[in-house]
Amino acid sequence: MAGDATTIARPYAEAAFQRAVETNALGQWADMFSLLGAVAQDAAMQAVINNPKKTAAQKAELLMDIGGSSMSAEGNNLIKLLADNGRLAVLPEIAAAFAQLKAGHEGTIDVEVATAFPLSAEQEQTLASALKKKLGRDVRITSTEDNSLIGGFRLRAGDMVIDGSVSSQISQLANQLGI
């Protein structure tokens, strides 16, 4: 379903991005999508979105109320459109796609790094510099700790994934040995 949701979300994100650029409101749209994406991921909100007893108008009204003053008239129209088409559940994917388009437009890229042990600020800076040189864009790093990696790291930058973790190497070795 995740692939389907991304496919469904992309045209909405692209249309919203194009409109945001046309109206010079990229920051406002990014803020709206950030809020709406987070709200739509909440379990209670997902229950409301998937509740067949609620009308599309009721669902849209709830999201617009939650958005409050951070919502523009065009943002509210998008919420109504998504509700009418039964697409409110893909708001998190729309928000993520919009954020990627915005980052590409601004010449930045968000990089997620998972390591077995916490990275120091100096290590993050060194990694960011190396990635900037390789990717030709400014890099924003988000690092997390994942003990299951045993050692090494897993890096995700857009569609690029580099898995240099010990657990991945063990898994590859086990596959080669037929274990």
C-alpha positions as CSV (number, residue, x, y, z in Angstrom):
1,M,0.0,0.0,0.0
2,A,2.9,2.4,0.7
3,G,3.9,2.3,-3.0
4,D,0.3,2.9,-4.0
5,A,-0.1,5.8,-1.6
6,T,3.0,7.4,-2.9
7,T,1.8,7.1,-6.5
8,I,-1.6,8.6,-5.5
9,A,0.1,11.4,-3.5
10,R,2.6,12.5,-6.1
11,P,0.2,14.4,-8.4
12,Y,-1.4,16.3,-5.5
13,A,2.0,17.2,-4.1
14,E,3.3,18.3,-7.5
15,A,0.2,20.5,-8.1
16,A,0.4,22.0,-4.7
17,F,4.1,22.7,-5.2
18,Q,3.6,24.3,-8.5
19,R,0.9,26.6,-7.0
20,A,3.1,27.4,-4.0
21,V,5.9,28.5,-6.3
22,E,3.5,30.5,-8.6
23,T,2.1,32.4,-5.6
24,N,5.4,32.7,-3.8
25,A,4.0,30.9,-0.8
26,L,6.3,27.9,-0.6
27,G,6.9,28.4,3.2
28,Q,3.2,28.6,4.0
29,W,2.4,25.5,2.0
30,A,5.3,23.6,3.6
31,D,4.0,24.6,7.0
32,M,0.5,23.5,6.1
33,F,1.7,20.1,4.8
34,S,3.9,19.6,7.8
35,L,1.0,20.1,10.2
36,L,-1.5,18.1,8.1
37,G,0.9,15.2,7.5
38,A,1.5,14.9,11.2
39,V,-2.1,15.2,12.1
40,A,-3.1,12.6,9.5
41,Q,-0.6,10.1,10.9
42,D,-2.2,10.2,14.4
43,A,-4.0,7.0,15.1
44,A,-7.2,8.8,16.4
45,M,-7.3,10.9,13.2
46,Q,-6.8,7.8,11.0
47,A,-9.8,6.3,12.7
48,V,-11.8,9.4,11.8
49,I,-10.5,9.5,8.2
50,N,-11.4,5.8,7.7
51,N,-14.8,6.0,9.5
52,P,-17.5,5.3,6.9
53,K,-20.1,7.0,9.1
54,K,-18.4,10.4,8.7
55,T,-19.1,12.3,5.6
56,A,-16.3,13.8,3.4
57,A,-17.5,17.3,4.5
58,Q,-17.2,16.3,8.2
59,K,-13.7,14.9,7.8
60,A,-12.6,18.0,5.8
61,E,-14.1,20.4,8.3
62,L,-12.3,18.6,11.2
63,L,-9.0,18.9,9.5
64,M,-9.6,22.5,8.5
65,D,-10.5,23.3,12.2
66,I,-7.3,21.6,13.4
67,G,-5.3,23.6,10.8
68,G,-7.0,26.8,12.0
69,S,-5.2,30.0,11.0
70,S,-2.2,28.2,9.5
71,M,-4.5,27.1,6.6
72,S,-4.9,29.2,3.5
73,A,-8.1,29.3,1.4
74,E,-6.3,27.2,-1.2
75,G,-5.1,24.8,1.5
76,N,-8.7,24.4,2.7
77,N,-9.8,23.8,-0.9
78,L,-7.2,21.0,-1.2
79,I,-8.5,19.4,2.0
80,K,-12.1,19.4,0.6
81,L,-10.8,18.0,-2.7
82,L,-8.9,15.2,-0.9
83,A,-11.9,14.4,1.3
84,D,-14.3,14.3,-1.7
85,N,-12.0,11.9,-3.5
86,G,-11.4,9.7,-0.4
87,R,-7.7,10.7,-0.3
88,L,-7.2,12.1,3.1
89,A,-5.4,9.0,4.2
90,V,-2.5,9.9,1.9
91,L,-1.9,13.3,3.5
92,P,1.4,12.0,5.1
93,E,2.7,10.9,1.7
94,I,1.6,14.1,0.1
95,A,3.4,16.1,2.8
96,A,6.6,14.0,2.3
97,A,6.5,14.4,-1.5
98,F,5.9,18.1,-1.2
99,A,8.9,18.3,1.2
100,Q,11.1,16.5,-1.3
101,L,10.0,18.9,-4.1
102,K,10.7,21.9,-1.8
103,A,14.1,20.6,-0.9
104,G,15.0,20.0,-4.5
105,H,13.9,23.5,-5.4
106,E,16.0,25.0,-2.6
107,G,19.0,22.9,-3.5
108,T,19.0,20.9,-0.2
109,I,18.5,17.3,0.7
110,D,17.4,15.6,3.9
111,V,19.6,12.7,4.9
112,E,18.6,10.1,7.5
113,V,21.5,8.3,9.1
114,A,20.9,5.3,11.4
115,T,23.9,4.2,13.4
116,A,24.5,1.6,16.1
117,F,26.1,4.2,18.3
118,P,25.3,8.0,18.5
119,L,27.2,10.2,16.1
120,S,29.1,13.2,17.4
121,A,28.5,16.6,16.0
122,E,32.0,16.5,14.4
123,Q,31.1,13.1,12.7
124,E,27.8,14.5,11.4
125,Q,29.6,17.6,10.0
126,T,32.2,15.4,8.3
127,L,29.5,13.3,6.8
128,A,27.5,16.3,5.7
129,S,30.5,17.8,4.0
130,A,31.3,14.6,2.1
131,L,27.7,14.2,1.0
132,K,27.5,17.8,-0.1
133,K,30.5,17.2,-2.3
134,K,29.1,14.0,-3.8
135,L,25.5,15.2,-4.2
136,G,26.1,18.8,-5.0
137,R,23.4,20.0,-2.6
138,D,23.3,21.3,1.0
139,V,22.7,18.4,3.3
140,R,20.5,18.3,6.4
141,I,21.3,15.3,8.5
142,T,18.9,13.6,10.9
143,S,20.6,10.8,12.9
144,T,19.1,8.1,14.9
145,E,20.4,5.2,16.9
146,D,19.5,1.6,15.9
147,N,21.2,-1.1,18.0
148,S,20.1,-3.8,15.6
149,L,22.7,-2.5,13.1
150,I,25.4,-3.9,15.5
151,G,27.9,-1.5,13.9
152,G,28.3,0.7,10.9
153,F,25.5,2.8,9.5
154,R,22.5,2.9,7.1
155,L,22.1,6.2,5.1
156,R,19.0,7.3,3.2
157,A,19.1,10.4,1.0
158,G,16.0,10.6,-1.3
159,D,16.1,7.4,-3.4
160,M,19.7,6.6,-2.5
161,V,20.3,4.1,0.3
162,I,23.7,3.1,1.5
163,D,23.7,0.2,4.0
164,G,27.1,-0.2,5.6
165,S,25.9,-1.9,8.7
166,V,27.4,-5.0,10.2
167,S,24.0,-6.7,10.4
168,S,23.6,-6.2,6.6
169,Q,27.1,-7.6,6.0
170,I,26.4,-10.6,8.2
171,S,23.1,-11.2,6.3
172,Q,24.9,-11.0,2.9
173,L,27.5,-13.5,4.1
174,A,24.8,-15.8,5.4
175,N,23.1,-15.7,2.0
176,Q,26.4,-16.4,0.1
177,L,27.0,-19.4,2.4
178,G,23.4,-20.6,1.9
179,I,22.6,-20.4,5.6
